[in-house]
Amino acid sequence: MLRIAALLIVVGLCAGCASSASEGWTKAGATKEQANKDSADCLFEAQTVRPGGPAGPAITVDQVKYRQCMANRGYTAGPPK
């Protein structure tokens, strides 16, 4: 249970990093809540968790896979037009 909680925290932190690294993602008709959920789902799909050392697991996010996932869901990068 503790591992799941830690993983959810890391995914949340990654979601913040991904959204702040770009201008954001937009999709006509999508609410902010839906966009956040889709972003979190794509981050989860794009991550790789490897056993780590004393600090815990090493988690990396494949940005290309993340961006492709968001595009496949109908989002475009950048501010609304």
N, CA, C and O atoms as a CHARMM CRD file, in Angstrom:
* protein
*
  324
    1    1 MET  N      0.82900  -1.19500   0.00000 PROA 1      0.00000
    2    1 MET  CA     0.00000   0.00000   0.00000 PROA 1      0.00000
    3    1 MET  C      0.86800   1.25000   0.00000 PROA 1      0.00000
    4    1 MET  O      0.55000   2.24200  -0.65700 PROA 1      0.00000
    5    2 LEU  N      1.96800   1.19100   0.74400 PROA 2      0.00000
    6    2 LEU  CA     2.87700   2.32900   0.81100 PROA 2      0.00000
    7    2 LEU  C      3.51300   2.60000  -0.55000 PROA 2      0.00000
    8    2 LEU  O      3.71400   3.75500  -0.92700 PROA 2      0.00000
    9    3 ARG  N      3.83100   1.52900  -1.28700 PROA 3      0.00000
   10    3 ARG  CA     4.40700   1.70200  -2.62200 PROA 3      0.00000
   11    3 ARG  C      3.42200   2.37700  -3.56600 PROA 3      0.00000
   12    3 ARG  O      3.81100   3.22500  -4.36900 PROA 3      0.00000
   13    4 ILE  N      2.16200   2.00900  -3.47500 PROA 4      0.00000
   14    4 ILE  CA     1.14300   2.61900  -4.33600 PROA 4      0.00000
   15    4 ILE  C      1.01300   4.09600  -4.01800 PROA 4      0.00000
   16    4 ILE  O      0.92900   4.92200  -4.92700 PROA 4      0.00000
   17    5 ALA  N      0.99600   4.43800  -2.73200 PROA 5      0.00000
   18    5 ALA  CA     0.89800   5.84400  -2.33700 PROA 5      0.00000
   19    5 ALA  C      2.10200   6.62900  -2.83600 PROA 5      0.00000
   20    5 ALA  O      1.95500   7.74600  -3.33200 PROA 5      0.00000
   21    6 ALA  N      3.28800   6.05100  -2.70800 PROA 6      0.00000
   22    6 ALA  CA     4.49800   6.72600  -3.18200 PROA 6      0.00000
   23    6 ALA  C      4.45700   6.90100  -4.69600 PROA 6      0.00000
   24    6 ALA  O      4.84800   7.94900  -5.20900 PROA 6      0.00000
   25    7 LEU  N      3.99200   5.89500  -5.40500 PROA 7      0.00000
   26    7 LEU  CA     3.89700   5.98000  -6.86100 PROA 7      0.00000
   27    7 LEU  C      2.91300   7.07000  -7.28200 PROA 7      0.00000
   28    7 LEU  O      3.18000   7.81800  -8.22200 PROA 7      0.00000
   29    8 LEU  N      1.78700   7.16200  -6.59700 PROA 8      0.00000
   30    8 LEU  CA     0.80900   8.20000  -6.92000 PROA 8      0.00000
   31    8 LEU  C      1.36900   9.59700  -6.66200 PROA 8      0.00000
   32    8 LEU  O      1.09400  10.52900  -7.41700 PROA 8      0.00000
   33    9 ILE  N      2.13600   9.73600  -5.61700 PROA 9      0.00000
   34    9 ILE  CA     2.76100  11.03600  -5.33200 PROA 9      0.00000
   35    9 ILE  C      3.74300  11.39400  -6.43700 PROA 9      0.00000
   36    9 ILE  O      3.76800  12.53100  -6.90900 PROA 9      0.00000
   37   10 VAL  N      4.54600  10.43100  -6.84700 PROA 10     0.00000
   38   10 VAL  CA     5.53000  10.68500  -7.90900 PROA 10     0.00000
   39   10 VAL  C      4.82900  11.02700  -9.21900 PROA 10     0.00000
   40   10 VAL  O      5.25000  11.94100  -9.92800 PROA 10     0.00000
   41   11 VAL  N      3.76900  10.30300  -9.54000 PROA 11     0.00000
   42   11 VAL  CA     3.02700  10.60000 -10.77500 PROA 11     0.00000
   43   11 VAL  C      2.44900  12.01300 -10.70800 PROA 11     0.00000
   44   11 VAL  O      2.47000  12.74200 -11.70000 PROA 11     0.00000
   45   12 GLY  N      1.93600  12.39500  -9.55000 PROA 12     0.00000
   46   12 GLY  CA     1.41600  13.75100  -9.39000 PROA 12     0.00000
   47   12 GLY  C      2.49000  14.79700  -9.58500 PROA 12     0.00000
   48   12 GLY  O      2.25800  15.82500 -10.22100 PROA 12     0.00000
   49   13 LEU  N      3.66500  14.53900  -9.03900 PROA 13     0.00000
   50   13 LEU  CA     4.77300  15.47100  -9.22100 PROA 13     0.00000
   51   13 LEU  C      5.19800  15.53700 -10.67600 PROA 13     0.00000
   52   13 LEU  O      5.49900  16.61300 -11.19300 PROA 13     0.00000
   53   14 CYS  N      5.22200  14.38400 -11.33900 PROA 14     0.00000
   54   14 CYS  CA     5.57600  14.36600 -12.76500 PROA 14     0.00000
   55   14 CYS  C      4.54700  15.12300 -13.58000 PROA 14     0.00000
   56   14 CYS  O      4.90100  15.80800 -14.54000 PROA 14     0.00000
   57   15 ALA  N      3.27900  15.01000 -13.21300 PROA 15     0.00000
   58   15 ALA  CA     2.23300  15.73600 -13.93900 PROA 15     0.00000
   59   15 ALA  C      2.46000  17.23300 -13.83000 PROA 15     0.00000
   60   15 ALA  O      2.27400  17.96200 -14.80400 PROA 15     0.00000
   61   16 GLY  N      2.85500  17.69000 -12.66500 PROA 16     0.00000
   62   16 GLY  CA     3.15700  19.10900 -12.48900 PROA 16     0.00000
   63   16 GLY  C      4.33700  19.52600 -13.32000 PROA 16     0.00000
   64   16 GLY  O      4.33200  20.61100 -13.90200 PROA 16     0.00000
   65   17 CYS  N      5.34400  18.69300 -13.39100 PROA 17     0.00000
   66   17 CYS  CA     6.52800  19.01100 -14.18200 PROA 17     0.00000
   67   17 CYS  C      6.19000  19.05200 -15.66600 PROA 17     0.00000
   68   17 CYS  O      6.63100  19.95000 -16.38300 PROA 17     0.00000
   69   18 ALA  N      5.41700  18.09400 -16.12000 PROA 18     0.00000
   70   18 ALA  CA     5.09700  18.04300 -17.54300 PROA 18     0.00000
   71   18 ALA  C      4.25500  19.23600 -17.96400 PROA 18     0.00000
   72   18 ALA  O      4.47000  19.80100 -19.03600 PROA 18     0.00000
   73   19 SER  N      3.29900  19.62300 -17.12700 PROA 19     0.00000
   74   19 SER  CA     2.44000  20.73100 -17.52300 PROA 19     0.00000
   75   19 SER  C      3.17700  22.06100 -17.44400 PROA 19     0.00000
   76   19 SER  O      2.87100  22.98100 -18.20200 PROA 19     0.00000
   77   20 SER  N      4.13600  22.17500 -16.54300 PROA 20     0.00000
   78   20 SER  CA     4.85600  23.43500 -16.44400 PROA 20     0.00000
   79   20 SER  C      5.98300  23.51900 -17.46600 PROA 20     0.00000
   80   20 SER  O      6.48600  24.60700 -17.74800 PROA 20     0.00000
   81   21 ALA  N      6.38400  22.37700 -18.02400 PROA 21     0.00000
   82   21 ALA  CA     7.47700  22.36800 -18.98300 PROA 21     0.00000
   83   21 ALA  C      7.02800  22.88600 -20.34200 PROA 21     0.00000
   84   21 ALA  O      7.86000  23.30300 -21.14700 PROA 21     0.00000
   85   22 SER  N      5.75000  22.86600 -20.60400 PROA 22     0.00000
   86   22 SER  CA     5.25000  23.33800 -21.88900 PROA 22     0.00000
   87   22 SER  C      4.20500  24.41300 -21.63100 PROA 22     0.00000
   88   22 SER  O      3.96700  24.80900 -20.49000 PROA 22     0.00000
   89   23 GLU  N      3.60600  24.86200 -22.67600 PROA 23     0.00000
   90   23 GLU  CA     2.55000  25.86700 -22.56100 PROA 23     0.00000
   91   23 GLU  C      1.23300  25.22900 -22.13400 PROA 23     0.00000
   92   23 GLU  O      0.25200  25.94000 -21.91800 PROA 23     0.00000
   93   24 GLY  N      1.19000  23.91300 -22.00900 PROA 24     0.00000
   94   24 GLY  CA    -0.02200  23.20800 -21.64000 PROA 24     0.00000
   95   24 GLY  C     -0.60800  22.46300 -22.82100 PROA 24     0.00000
   96   24 GLY  O     -0.08100  22.51000 -23.93200 PROA 24     0.00000
   97   25 TRP  N     -1.69100  21.78600 -22.56200 PROA 25     0.00000
   98   25 TRP  CA    -2.37500  20.99900 -23.58600 PROA 25     0.00000
   99   25 TRP  C     -3.79800  21.49200 -23.70400 PROA 25     0.00000
  100   25 TRP  O     -4.44100  21.78600 -22.69600 PROA 25     0.00000
  101   26 THR  N     -4.29600  21.58500 -24.91500 PROA 26     0.00000
  102   26 THR  CA    -5.66900  22.02400 -25.12900 PROA 26     0.00000
  103   26 THR  C     -6.41100  21.02200 -25.99800 PROA 26     0.00000
  104   26 THR  O     -5.83100  20.34900 -26.84900 PROA 26     0.00000
  105   27 LYS  N     -7.71500  20.94700 -25.75200 PROA 27     0.00000
  106   27 LYS  CA    -8.59500  20.09100 -26.53800 PROA 27     0.00000
  107   27 LYS  C     -9.97100  20.72000 -26.46700 PROA 27     0.00000
  108   27 LYS  O    -10.47500  21.00100 -25.38000 PROA 27     0.00000
  109   28 ALA  N    -10.57000  20.93800 -27.60200 PROA 28     0.00000
  110   28 ALA  CA   -11.89500  21.54800 -27.64600 PROA 28     0.00000
  111   28 ALA  C    -12.88200  20.71300 -26.83900 PROA 28     0.00000
  112   28 ALA  O    -13.00500  19.50500 -27.04300 PROA 28     0.00000
  113   29 GLY  N    -13.57600  21.36500 -25.92800 PROA 29     0.00000
  114   29 GLY  CA   -14.60300  20.70100 -25.13400 PROA 29     0.00000
  115   29 GLY  C    -14.10500  19.98400 -23.89900 PROA 29     0.00000
  116   29 GLY  O    -14.91400  19.51100 -23.10200 PROA 29     0.00000
  117   30 ALA  N    -12.79800  19.88700 -23.71500 PROA 30     0.00000
  118   30 ALA  CA   -12.26600  19.18500 -22.54700 PROA 30     0.00000
  119   30 ALA  C    -12.22100  20.13100 -21.34500 PROA 30     0.00000
  120   30 ALA  O    -11.78300  21.27600 -21.45800 PROA 30     0.00000
  121   31 THR  N    -12.67000  19.64400 -20.21500 PROA 31     0.00000
  122   31 THR  CA   -12.57800  20.43400 -18.98500 PROA 31     0.00000
  123   31 THR  C    -11.14600  20.33800 -18.45000 PROA 31     0.00000
  124   31 THR  O    -10.37600  19.46900 -18.86100 PROA 31     0.00000
  125   32 LYS  N    -10.80500  21.22900 -17.54000 PROA 32     0.00000
  126   32 LYS  CA    -9.47800  21.19700 -16.92100 PROA 32     0.00000
  127   32 LYS  C     -9.28600  19.88300 -16.17300 PROA 32     0.00000
  128   32 LYS  O     -8.19800  19.30800 -16.18900 PROA 32     0.00000
  129   33 GLU  N    -10.33700  19.41000 -15.52200 PROA 33     0.00000
  130   33 GLU  CA   -10.26400  18.15400 -14.78400 PROA 33     0.00000
  131   33 GLU  C     -9.97900  16.98500 -15.72800 PROA 33     0.00000
  132   33 GLU  O     -9.16300  16.11600 -15.42100 PROA 33     0.00000
  133   34 GLN  N    -10.66300  16.97100 -16.89000 PROA 34     0.00000
  134   34 GLN  CA   -10.44600  15.89200 -17.85300 PROA 34     0.00000
  135   34 GLN  C     -9.03800  15.95700 -18.42300 PROA 34     0.00000
  136   34 GLN  O     -8.38000  14.92900 -18.58300 PROA 34     0.00000
  137   35 ALA  N     -8.57300  17.17000 -18.73000 PROA 35     0.00000
  138   35 ALA  CA    -7.21300  17.32700 -19.25400 PROA 35     0.00000
  139   35 ALA  C     -6.18400  16.86000 -18.22500 PROA 35     0.00000
  140   35 ALA  O     -5.19800  16.21400 -18.58200 PROA 35     0.00000
  141   36 ASN  N     -6.40800  17.18300 -16.95400 PROA 36     0.00000
  142   36 ASN  CA    -5.48800  16.73700 -15.90400 PROA 36     0.00000
  143   36 ASN  C     -5.49400  15.22100 -15.77600 PROA 36     0.00000
  144   36 ASN  O     -4.44000  14.61100 -15.59700 PROA 36     0.00000
  145   37 LYS  N     -6.67400  14.60500 -15.86400 PROA 37     0.00000
  146   37 LYS  CA    -6.76900  13.14500 -15.77300 PROA 37     0.00000
  147   37 LYS  C     -6.07400  12.49900 -16.96100 PROA 37     0.00000
  148   37 LYS  O     -5.31900  11.54100 -16.79300 PROA 37     0.00000
  149   38 ASP  N     -6.32300  13.01800 -18.16800 PROA 38     0.00000
  150   38 ASP  CA    -5.67900  12.46400 -19.35600 PROA 38     0.00000
  151   38 ASP  C     -4.16500  12.61300 -19.26700 PROA 38     0.00000
  152   38 ASP  O     -3.42500  11.69800 -19.62900 PROA 38     0.00000
  153   39 SER  N     -3.70200  13.77100 -18.78300 PROA 39     0.00000
  154   39 SER  CA    -2.27100  13.99500 -18.63100 PROA 39     0.00000
  155   39 SER  C     -1.66200  12.99800 -17.64100 PROA 39     0.00000
  156   39 SER  O     -0.59600  12.43700 -17.89700 PROA 39     0.00000
  157   40 ALA  N     -2.33300  12.78300 -16.52200 PROA 40     0.00000
  158   40 ALA  CA    -1.83900  11.82600 -15.52500 PROA 40     0.00000
  159   40 ALA  C     -1.82000  10.41200 -16.08500 PROA 40     0.00000
  160   40 ALA  O     -0.87300   9.66100 -15.85000 PROA 40     0.00000
  161   41 ASP  N     -2.87100  10.04400 -16.83200 PROA 41     0.00000
  162   41 ASP  CA    -2.91700   8.71700 -17.44400 PROA 41     0.00000
  163   41 ASP  C     -1.76600   8.53300 -18.43700 PROA 41     0.00000
  164   41 ASP  O     -1.12500   7.48300 -18.47100 PROA 41     0.00000
  165   42 CYS  N     -1.51300   9.57900 -19.25000 PROA 42     0.00000
  166   42 CYS  CA    -0.43400   9.49200 -20.23200 PROA 42     0.00000
  167   42 CYS  C      0.92600   9.43500 -19.54800 PROA 42     0.00000
  168   42 CYS  O      1.81700   8.71300 -19.99400 PROA 42     0.00000
  169   43 LEU  N      1.08800  10.19200 -18.46900 PROA 43     0.00000
  170   43 LEU  CA     2.34400  10.12600 -17.71700 PROA 43     0.00000
  171   43 LEU  C      2.56600   8.72900 -17.15900 PROA 43     0.00000
  172   43 LEU  O      3.68000   8.20600 -17.19200 PROA 43     0.00000
  173   44 PHE  N      1.50000   8.13300 -16.64900 PROA 44     0.00000
  174   44 PHE  CA     1.60600   6.78300 -16.10000 PROA 44     0.00000
  175   44 PHE  C      2.02600   5.79600 -17.18600 PROA 44     0.00000
  176   44 PHE  O      2.87900   4.93600 -16.96400 PROA 44     0.00000
  177   45 GLU  N      1.40300   5.93400 -18.38400 PROA 45     0.00000
  178   45 GLU  CA     1.73600   5.04700 -19.50000 PROA 45     0.00000
  179   45 GLU  C      3.16400   5.25000 -19.98900 PROA 45     0.00000
  180   45 GLU  O      3.79600   4.30300 -20.45800 PROA 45     0.00000
  181   46 ALA  N      3.67800   6.46900 -19.88700 PROA 46     0.00000
  182   46 ALA  CA     4.99300   6.79800 -20.43000 PROA 46     0.00000
  183   46 ALA  C      6.12600   6.59900 -19.43200 PROA 46     0.00000
  184   46 ALA  O      7.28900   6.81300 -19.77300 PROA 46     0.00000
  185   47 GLN  N      5.81100   6.19600 -18.21600 PROA 47     0.00000
  186   47 GLN  CA     6.86700   6.08600 -17.21800 PROA 47     0.00000
  187   47 GLN  C      7.47500   4.69400 -17.18000 PROA 47     0.00000
  188   47 GLN  O      6.83700   3.69800 -17.52200 PROA 47     0.00000
  189   48 THR  N      8.71600   4.66100 -16.75800 PROA 48     0.00000
  190   48 THR  CA     9.43700   3.41800 -16.52500 PROA 48     0.00000
  191   48 THR  C      9.94600   3.46900 -15.09100 PROA 48     0.00000
  192   48 THR  O     10.58900   4.43600 -14.68400 PROA 48     0.00000
  193   49 VAL  N      9.65600   2.42700 -14.33800 PROA 49     0.00000
  194   49 VAL  CA    10.10500   2.35300 -12.94700 PROA 49     0.00000
  195   49 VAL  C     11.16300   1.26200 -12.86600 PROA 49     0.00000
  196   49 VAL  O     10.91700   0.10300 -13.20100 PROA 49     0.00000
  197   50 ARG  N     12.34500   1.66200 -12.41400 PROA 50     0.00000
  198   50 ARG  CA    13.43300   0.70200 -12.23500 PROA 50     0.00000
  199   50 ARG  C     13.78000   0.63900 -10.75100 PROA 50     0.00000
  200   50 ARG  O     13.69600   1.64100 -10.04200 PROA 50     0.00000
  201   51 PRO  N     14.16900  -0.54500 -10.29200 PROA 51     0.00000
  202   51 PRO  CA    14.58500  -0.63000  -8.89000 PROA 51     0.00000
  203   51 PRO  C     15.71800   0.35800  -8.63900 PROA 51     0.00000
  204   51 PRO  O     16.64200   0.47600  -9.44300 PROA 51     0.00000
  205   52 GLY  N     15.63900   1.04100  -7.55500 PROA 52     0.00000
  206   52 GLY  CA    16.66100   2.02300  -7.22700 PROA 52     0.00000
  207   52 GLY  C     17.53200   1.57500  -6.08200 PROA 52     0.00000
  208   52 GLY  O     17.49800   0.42000  -5.65700 PROA 52     0.00000
  209   53 GLY  N     18.29000   2.48700  -5.60700 PROA 53     0.00000
  210   53 GLY  CA    19.16100   2.22100  -4.47200 PROA 53     0.00000
  211   53 GLY  C     18.44800   2.55900  -3.18300 PROA 53     0.00000
  212   53 GLY  O     17.23800   2.36500  -3.06000 PROA 53     0.00000
  213   54 PRO  N     19.19900   3.06300  -2.22700 PROA 54     0.00000
  214   54 PRO  CA    18.63100   3.38700  -0.92000 PROA 54     0.00000
  215   54 PRO  C     17.55500   4.47000  -0.97700 PROA 54     0.00000
  216   54 PRO  O     16.70400   4.54400  -0.09100 PROA 54     0.00000
  217   55 ALA  N     17.58600   5.30200  -2.00400 PROA 55     0.00000
  218   55 ALA  CA    16.60100   6.38200  -2.12200 PROA 55     0.00000
  219   55 ALA  C     15.27000   5.89400  -2.67700 PROA 55     0.00000
  220   55 ALA  O     14.28900   6.63600  -2.65900 PROA 55     0.00000
  221   56 GLY  N     15.22000   4.67600  -3.16400 PROA 56     0.00000
  222   56 GLY  CA    13.97300   4.14800  -3.70600 PROA 56     0.00000
  223   56 GLY  C     14.05600   3.93000  -5.20200 PROA 56     0.00000
  224   56 GLY  O     15.14100   3.99700  -5.77900 PROA 56     0.00000
  225   57 PRO  N     12.92100   3.66900  -5.83800 PROA 57     0.00000
  226   57 PRO  CA    12.92300   3.37200  -7.26700 PROA 57     0.00000
  227   57 PRO  C     13.26300   4.60500  -8.11000 PROA 57     0.00000
  228   57 PRO  O     13.02000   5.74500  -7.71300 PROA 57     0.00000
  229   58 ALA  N     13.82500   4.33600  -9.27300 PROA 58     0.00000
  230   58 ALA  CA    14.13000   5.40400 -10.22700 PROA 58     0.00000
  231   58 ALA  C     13.00600   5.42800 -11.25500 PROA 58     0.00000
  232   58 ALA  O     12.74100   4.42100 -11.91200 PROA 58     0.00000
  233   59 ILE  N     12.35000   6.56400 -11.39400 PROA 59     0.00000
  234   59 ILE  CA    11.23400   6.68700 -12.31500 PROA 59     0.00000
  235   59 ILE  C     11.60800   7.69100 -13.39300 PROA 59     0.00000
  236   59 ILE  O     11.99500   8.82200 -13.09700 PROA 59     0.00000
  237   60 THR  N     11.48800   7.26600 -14.64900 PROA 60     0.00000
  238   60 THR  CA    11.73600   8.16600 -15.77300 PROA 60     0.00000
  239   60 THR  C     10.48700   8.22700 -16.63200 PROA 60     0.00000
  240   60 THR  O      9.71600   7.26900 -16.69700 PROA 60     0.00000
  241   61 VAL  N     10.29500   9.35700 -17.28800 PROA 61     0.00000
  242   61 VAL  CA     9.15000   9.54500 -18.17900 PROA 61     0.00000
  243   61 VAL  C      9.66700   9.76700 -19.59000 PROA 61     0.00000
  244   61 VAL  O     10.46500  10.67200 -19.83400 PROA 61     0.00000
  245   62 ASP  N      9.21000   8.94000 -20.51000 PROA 62     0.00000
  246   62 ASP  CA     9.54700   9.08600 -21.92000 PROA 62     0.00000
  247   62 ASP  C      8.67200  10.21100 -22.48200 PROA 62     0.00000
  248   62 ASP  O      7.48500  10.01400 -22.74000 PROA 62     0.00000
  249   63 GLN  N      9.27000  11.38500 -22.66800 PROA 63     0.00000
  250   63 GLN  CA     8.50900  12.55100 -23.10800 PROA 63     0.00000
  251   63 GLN  C      7.87700  12.36100 -24.47900 PROA 63     0.00000
  252   63 GLN  O      6.77600  12.85300 -24.72500 PROA 63     0.00000
  253   64 VAL  N      8.55800  11.65400 -25.37400 PROA 64     0.00000
  254   64 VAL  CA     7.99400  11.40600 -26.70600 PROA 64     0.00000
  255   64 VAL  C      6.72900  10.56300 -26.58500 PROA 64     0.00000
  256   64 VAL  O      5.71800  10.85500 -27.22400 PROA 64     0.00000
  257   65 LYS  N      6.78800   9.53000 -25.77400 PROA 65     0.00000
  258   65 LYS  CA     5.62100   8.66200 -25.55900 PROA 65     0.00000
  259   65 LYS  C      4.48800   9.44400 -24.89800 PROA 65     0.00000
  260   65 LYS  O      3.32200   9.26600 -25.24900 PROA 65     0.00000
  261   66 TYR  N      4.83300  10.31400 -23.93300 PROA 66     0.00000
  262   66 TYR  CA     3.82100  11.13700 -23.26300 PROA 66     0.00000
  263   66 TYR  C      3.13000  12.05800 -24.26400 PROA 66     0.00000
  264   66 TYR  O      1.90100  12.11700 -24.30800 PROA 66     0.00000
  265   67 ARG  N      3.91100  12.77300 -25.06300 PROA 67     0.00000
  266   67 ARG  CA     3.33700  13.69600 -26.05100 PROA 67     0.00000
  267   67 ARG  C      2.48100  12.96300 -27.07500 PROA 67     0.00000
  268   67 ARG  O      1.42900  13.45900 -27.47600 PROA 67     0.00000
  269   68 GLN  N      2.92900  11.77900 -27.50200 PROA 68     0.00000
  270   68 GLN  CA     2.15600  10.99600 -28.46600 PROA 68     0.00000
  271   68 GLN  C      0.83700  10.54300 -27.85700 PROA 68     0.00000
  272   68 GLN  O     -0.19400  10.55300 -28.52900 PROA 68     0.00000
  273   69 CYS  N      0.86200  10.14900 -26.60600 PROA 69     0.00000
  274   69 CYS  CA    -0.35000   9.73400 -25.90600 PROA 69     0.00000
  275   69 CYS  C     -1.35100  10.88700 -25.85500 PROA 69     0.00000
  276   69 CYS  O     -2.53500  10.70000 -26.13700 PROA 69     0.00000
  277   70 MET  N     -0.87500  12.07800 -25.49400 PROA 70     0.00000
  278   70 MET  CA    -1.76400  13.23800 -25.42800 PROA 70     0.00000
  279   70 MET  C     -2.32600  13.56900 -26.81200 PROA 70     0.00000
  280   70 MET  O     -3.51100  13.87300 -26.95000 PROA 70     0.00000
  281   71 ALA  N     -1.47500  13.50800 -27.82500 PROA 71     0.00000
  282   71 ALA  CA    -1.93900  13.77600 -29.19600 PROA 71     0.00000
  283   71 ALA  C     -2.96900  12.74100 -29.63100 PROA 71     0.00000
  284   71 ALA  O     -3.95200  13.08400 -30.28700 PROA 71     0.00000
  285   72 ASN  N     -2.75400  11.48300 -29.27200 PROA 72     0.00000
  286   72 ASN  CA    -3.70800  10.42100 -29.61500 PROA 72     0.00000
  287   72 ASN  C     -5.06800  10.64000 -28.95100 PROA 72     0.00000
  288   72 ASN  O     -6.08700  10.16400 -29.45000 PROA 72     0.00000
  289   73 ARG  N     -5.08200  11.35100 -27.84100 PROA 73     0.00000
  290   73 ARG  CA    -6.33400  11.65700 -27.13900 PROA 73     0.00000
  291   73 ARG  C     -6.96800  12.94900 -27.64500 PROA 73     0.00000
  292   73 ARG  O     -8.00100  13.37900 -27.13200 PROA 73     0.00000
  293   74 GLY  N     -6.35100  13.56900 -28.65200 PROA 74     0.00000
  294   74 GLY  CA    -6.94300  14.74100 -29.28200 PROA 74     0.00000
  295   74 GLY  C     -6.44700  16.08800 -28.77400 PROA 74     0.00000
  296   74 GLY  O     -7.02900  17.12300 -29.09800 PROA 74     0.00000
  297   75 TYR  N     -5.38400  16.08500 -27.98700 PROA 75     0.00000
  298   75 TYR  CA    -4.84600  17.33900 -27.44500 PROA 75     0.00000
  299   75 TYR  C     -3.77700  17.91700 -28.35600 PROA 75     0.00000
  300   75 TYR  O     -3.10900  17.19300 -29.09500 PROA 75     0.00000
  301   76 THR  N     -3.63000  19.22100 -28.29100 PROA 76     0.00000
  302   76 THR  CA    -2.53800  19.90100 -28.96300 PROA 76     0.00000
  303   76 THR  C     -1.75500  20.66900 -27.90700 PROA 76     0.00000
  304   76 THR  O     -2.32200  21.15700 -26.93000 PROA 76     0.00000
  305   77 ALA  N     -0.44100  20.76900 -28.11700 PROA 77     0.00000
  306   77 ALA  CA     0.40800  21.48800 -27.17100 PROA 77     0.00000
  307   77 ALA  C      0.29800  22.96900 -27.42300 PROA 77     0.00000
  308   77 ALA  O      0.20400  23.41500 -28.56600 PROA 77     0.00000
  309   78 GLY  N      0.30900  23.73100 -26.33900 PROA 78     0.00000
  310   78 GLY  CA     0.28700  25.17500 -26.46600 PROA 78     0.00000
  311   78 GLY  C     -0.97900  25.77800 -25.90700 PROA 78     0.00000
  312   78 GLY  O     -1.91800  25.06400 -25.55500 PROA 78     0.00000
  313   79 PRO  N     -1.00400  27.09900 -25.82700 PROA 79     0.00000
  314   79 PRO  CA    -2.17400  27.78900 -25.27300 PROA 79     0.00000
  315   79 PRO  C     -3.36400  27.70800 -26.22500 PROA 79     0.00000
  316   79 PRO  O     -3.17700  27.48900 -27.42200 PROA 79     0.00000
  317   80 PRO  N     -4.57400  27.87900 -25.72000 PROA 80     0.00000
  318   80 PRO  CA    -5.75500  27.86200 -26.59700 PROA 80     0.00000
  319   80 PRO  C     -5.64000  28.93000 -27.67300 PROA 80     0.00000
  320   80 PRO  O     -5.10900  30.01600 -27.43800 PROA 80     0.00000
  321   81 LYS  N     -6.14400  28.60400 -28.85100 PROA 81     0.00000
  322   81 LYS  CA    -6.10100  29.55300 -29.97500 PROA 81     0.00000
  323   81 LYS  C     -7.35900  30.34000 -30.08000 PROA 81     0.00000
  324   81 LYS  O     -7.48900  31.18100 -30.96900 PROA 81     0.00000
